[in-house]
Amino acid sequence: MKYKIWFSKYISDRLSDVLSSRVVIADSKEEAIKKIKAITNVNYIISIDGF
């Protein structure tokens, strides 16, 4: 299943967080969260939509 994940991305102490999204292919929401955290610097997850 594909999951579109919206998340806040940490850049640095001097800059504010950036809102970003990615599409991840995974078997579950938990696996999708693990994959997105492995490839980018996620501050926190905003939403996950499966399609």
Long-range contacts (C-beta under 8 A, 24 or more apart in sequence): 1-25, 1-26, 1-27, 1-50, 1-51, 2-50, 2-51, 3-29, 3-32, 3-48, 3-49, 3-50, 3-51, 4-48, 4-49, 4-51, 5-32, 5-33, 5-36, 5-45, 5-47, 5-48, 6-45, 6-46, 6-47, 6-48, 7-36, 7-40, 7-42, 7-43, 7-44, 7-45, 7-46, 8-42, 8-43, 8-44, 8-46, 9-40, 9-41, 9-42, 9-43, 10-41, 10-42, 10-43, 11-41, 17-43, 19-46
